[in-house]
Amino acid sequence: MSEPENCGKCSQRSGCRQAYQRMAEYGGPSVFGRVFIGLVVPLLSFVILAAVFNYLAAGWFSKRILAIFSASFALIGTVLIMLAITAAIKFIKNRRN
């Protein structure tokens, strides 16, 4: 692998290379599942719940009130979904031990 121009002039180029090699060789557990559950699931559930409530209650409220209700419904639903996922994960971990 060729060194970039800046690395040739740097006094710490060997230490930098060793640090990156250690990070590349690190064999720790993947954090993809936690990131997915912590970031993607709440965002998706909020958007989906807001869209569903907006679709179902479109004829009942004015647009301004509908936006407030759908956001509230989506927020409450997202919190409940995340609590259920957290409880399920704890239950599964306790069953393994």
N, C-alpha and C positions, 0 to 999 in steps of 0.2 A: 504494500500500500504506500503510495507516495505521500509525502508530507505537504501540507498546504504551505504557501509562502510565509505566512506568519509563524509557523512552527519552526522553520529553519533559523529564525532570528531569536527565538525564545530561549532563555536560559533554563527553563523548567520543562523542556519538551519531553525528556525521558520520564519524568515523574507524572506528567499529564498522560502520557501513553499508558503507563502502568495503571493509573487510576481507571482509565476507560476499559482496559483489559480486565481488571478485577470486576467492574460493573457488568461487563459482558458475560463473564464466567459465573456470575452469581446464580445459584440454583434455588432460590427461594420460591415460595408458593406464588401462584398467579393471583393477582388482585382483580382480574377481569370480572369475576362473579360479584365481588363486593362493589366495584364501581358501577356495574350494570344495575344492581339492585338499589344502590344508593343514589344514582343520578338518572339513569334512563327510565327505570320503572316509575318513579314519581312523576316525571315530566310527561311520559306517555299516558299514564293513568289520568292525570289532570286534563290533558288535552282531549282525550277520548270521553271522559265523563262530562266535560263542558259541552262538547259537541252533541252528545246523546241528550243531555238535558235541554240544550238549546233546540234540538230537533223535536223532542217530545212536547215541550211546553211553548212552542212558537206561537200558538193561537191564544194562549191564556193571558199573556202579559204584553206590555208595551216593550219596545226594543231596549230602552234604558233599564227598566226593571228586570227584564229577561237577562240582560248581561250580568247584573248583580246577582240574581238568583243562580244562574248557571255557574258563575265563578264560585259562589258560596257552596253550592252543591258539589262542584268538582273538588274544592279544597277539603271539604268534610269527607268525601269519598276517598280522596287520595290518602288522607291521614288514616282512615280505617283500613285501607288496603295495605299501607305500610305497617300498621300495627299487626295486622293478620300475618303478613310475611315475616315480621320479626318474631312473632309468637311461634309460627311454624318452624322457623330456623332453630329457635331455642328448643322446641320440642324434639326435633330431629337430633340435635346435638345431645340432649339428655338421654334419648333412646340408645344412642351409640355407646354411651359410657356405662 
